[in-house]
Amino acid sequence: MDEIPPLNASRTHPIDYLPNAPSYASFLQEYLLQLKPCLMSMPEISLWKASRLWVRRSESGAMKPDIDVLEEAFKDASVDVAYCGETDECGAQRRERMSFSEFATLWRNSPDGKLYLKDFHFCIAGQSGAYRTPDVFADDWLNSYAIAASKGEDDFRFVYLGQHGTNTNFHRDVYGSHSWSCSLAGVKRWRFLAPEYTHLVRDDKSGDMPTGIFSAEAESRFPDIGEARKRIITVWQYPGEAVFVPSGWLHEVQNFGETLSINHNWANATCLLRMSLSLEEEVRLGQQALEGFELGSPQELAVLVQDLTTRNFGWGWKDFFEMIRWRYVGCQEHPPLSTQRKLGVAWDEAADYLRPPPDVERQLVTQVMEEWLRNDENRYLIEVKAVAEEILKHVQH
């Protein structure tokens, strides 16, 4: 990792840079509906409890994670740690589950170990008061549904804590969702590839993508990687800034210095179409994998494909539609504020002024539902079809 981050003041911005968080109406029109990434300065990050307690200023003046304070906060919490300098038998980063205290000991004893704590559910671990979701990101059906469906045991609200030289491999976010990342310490280099170039970096048969857009492995497996590299957008993120990653955008992240960030995967009406297209791709891969086998009736085969898709992708059509149904039915029957406060995970639904106008949301949801119902292949998924029809009924009345 020979590259040196540019000085903050001398950076150029190949995506929109916003000196302050915009109004929700502006963000909706210019970024959410356009599925357009942006980088924004967010002064409110400095007011978070996490910024006051979890980071400290080093002798050089840079902000660094305070591993002692973090250990005191999380001690026995189970965390997933990636060893970014090592690979497992599948070629992925080697990972290990351990307590936060065990991770903190490794952090202190191996400062060059390229240890990266990823996807840490810090809210479920009792620290939901450490931050506040920025208003422009508040309309979040994915976390609302996940918290309710799991009775407070699962969500998509994460802390990422990494040593110098750690990274996240090239990927598309879970379920094809949006994501946002607020930096509290360290510098991150993001490399983005727009969704329309996915075919350049994705194996049509396996669905595999390169671990790194500039890796040697990419050159041997992906013949169009050179064309993809020409279209890479590089963005540098500093503490106090938020990155918005729209649904479908491919990206990889490299950390410079010790880094700490708070991230959400999230979803709402603005990304439903892109998420449904991602799910269609995964269903197609599942169908390909089962071609040539005698697996029963068309209905039985459709169910098997959904089971395979869920195992490989994390969910299938039923889960996707249940998330949408929760927005229109579940939230009304079970007010999330009271329900989820009791669960201790402190989830608040977005206020109406932080959502698209009802007619815009209705149009976005209706488009996805009607297109799915028109697809003849889906007629065999009887239970899923009933959920889709119920959603359409609620949206249109």
Buried (B, 14 or more C-beta within 10 A) or exposed (E): EEEEBEEEEEBEEBBBBBEEBBEBEEBBBBBBBEBBBBBBBBEBBEEBEBBEBBBEEEEEEBBBBBBEBBBEBBEEBBBBBBBBBEEEEEEEBBEEEBBBBBBBBBBEEEEEBBBBBBBBBBBBBBBBEBBBBBBBBBBBBBBBBBBBBEEBEEBBBBBBBBBBBBBBBBEBBBBBBBBBBBBBBBBBBBBBBBBEBBEBBBEEEEBEBBBBBBBEEBEEBBEEBEEBBEBBBEBBBBBBBBBBBBBBBBBBBBBBBBBBBBBBBBBBBBBBBBBBBBBBBBBBBBBBBEEEEEEEEEEEBBBBBBEBBBEEBEBBBBBBBBBBBBBBBBBEEEEBEEBBBEBEBBBBBBEEEBBBEEEBBBEBBBBBBEBBEEEEEBEBBEEBBEBBEBBBEBBEE
